[in-house]
Amino acid sequence: MVLLPAAGASAQAISTVAPSPAPAATAAPGGTDDMMMKMLSEGQDRMAGFRGKLAQRLRATPDIPSAIVATLTAQSPTGHPGHFLRVIGLIIALLAVGHTVQHVFYERPVARRLLPHRDGPKSGGSDLAARFPGLVARALMTAVGMILASLIAFGLATALIPDPTPMTEKTVILVGVGYLLVWAISLFWRLVLPPGVDRLRRDLTASGAVGVALMTGTIWLEALGMPADPHAVLVALFGLLTVLATVGALYVHRRTVDSVLLAGRGAETLAPLERLGLRLWFPVVVSYLGCAWAALVNRLILGWPTELPLLLGAYAVAGAIFAVYATVTYATHRLFHPRRALPSSPPPVAALDSYEALARRVAGILAAAAGVTVTLSVWNIPRMRGDAAEHLISIMAISLIGYVVHQSIRIWIDRRIAEEGPVAGTVPGDEGGGHGSASRLATLLPLVRNFVLLSIVGAVLVTVLMDLGVNIAPLFAGAGIAGIAIGFGAQTLIRDIFSGAFFLIDDAFRKGEYIEIGAIRGTVEKISVRSMQLRHHRGPLHTVPFGEIHQLTNYSRDWVIMKLPLRITYDTDVEKVRKHIKQLGQALLEDPELGPKFLQPLKSQGVIQMEDSAMILRVKFMTRPGDQWDVRKRVFQELHALFRREGIRFAHREVTVRFAGEATVNGPAGSPPGDDARTLAAGAVLHSLDEDAPDAGAAAGRHKSAL
């Protein structure tokens, strides 16, 4: 990931091929054809110039070894090219001495005692929040050690090289800078990677050290005055070697990198963006390094100076991401758990059900934003694209604020809904009207959540448009006119919205309640702005617009009275039946399972109707909505057992057909009825049943409306 700088501003600039005169325009001045011809001619001239420069660079490739030897010989005070190589070897040896001295007198007795113990691979030290204090301390202590080693080495070099030439001084400085960069790369991977991945850390450090060596070598040769053409080719080749070394190390250890990114979590706990990042991190790194090397080669061919090495910028991007994420993660834990020990493993953040999970998600977003910002700075996007990068950063900040505000409100609303208690679902095949409905607050809060989301999205869009310089006044005026037009064309929609608002204000229904609207009944499953969905207890799902509701019956409020008619014979002692039913009601109240469901015990209402063949006795009881069905089953069961035990008979439906005593249809008076008489009797029975059918249907309707 380390970049090799291209030829700097001091490199010889290659003359640009002068564009040939544009052909005479045949169209009118300023015409489209004239402009297109001019642009085409300029493009052809630029391509020809680029090809010429590329060929000039490539022709210098065989001269690279001789150019290096000639440069070293020309700048050597002894006239021998090995002079600078001996200086480089001496400085490396002095740096090794300085490193050993600081290790013996500083790192071992001081730094290691002050630094916290480094966690092993299985001790749970992979959590970034747990490692953060140690990482900061290690970075500071290592930086002090690096400075001490460098000072010792440069002091010894000053003593051993009494009269250095300017080129010798540059050589010493570049070797020292390269040493510090290698140490910084080693420290970077030691801080970023968790314990237990020593092989990955070692390979990445080695690839970075190779890149640093090649980078400092090209800078050193440029400072010595190496010709521009072979130097440009050498920089391009060394840059390619650096890219291949880094990509190769990451490819070999890509599974290890995946496990580091997972940080002990399962892939199923990751958010969608985190899963996408886990899949695309390697292609993104390869693309970045490839684009950086291509941009480097383009600058080398055109002879442009390379300001900040793009490959070295990859370390700056990774460092910014890691620093921001680690800092915010540690601050998040301290904010939400100020007195609790640091966790041994990071909690999953796929489900944003708490403010801590949101803070961790924001940490990832801020880290990504920091990476984008540093990338824009490394690639010099603000200068290349004017204010585009500044607008992009502003849009990112506005979007982040809107995201945090929306998620914070959503988490608060979800918590309030959870505090209101769960909503009992519809039991398939049940009679409906079950209890367990949501509270009024739990019914309204989802609508408030959707309204807040739309409001935040609208505010973010308006702010982004204002930041981009768009005049939003005409947009508001157009929106007002469009709103009037839509209002006239969508009167039904407006009626549905306002009707639903008033129904909710009146608290006519709540989520989970069993209601009836005309011929439709069911449990309220979902409430939107303009309609609601009712789930019938047999399964069908009805969608009812609020504007179509003229009358609504709610079966899930407060209490319900169930009345049961019983047909008994005329010889039954009604008072005896009343006493037995009263005793049964008291017994049911004492039942541990069924008793708590009664609001009023089972009672007898006496005889309410007299029919030809039976007396209609009615009993009633009061329960909470939804409990009446279980109680009714048990009441019927106990009444059947009670009547059998006490000898009380249920009356069966009978039809009595009497014939005139003086004459019959088929014979004289007093004789048994014949076949014609039996036919007439059967017709009379059917006629009587047909007359009773409407009364039975009306009674069933009354019974259903009382449910």
Beta strands, then each sheet from edge to edge (+ up, - down):
strand 1: 514-517
strand 2: 520-527
strand 3: 531-535
strand 4: 541-545
strand 5: 553-554
strand 6: 560-568
strand 7: 598-610
strand 8: 615-623
sheet 1: 4+ 3- 2+ 1- 5+
sheet 2: 6+ 8- 7+
end
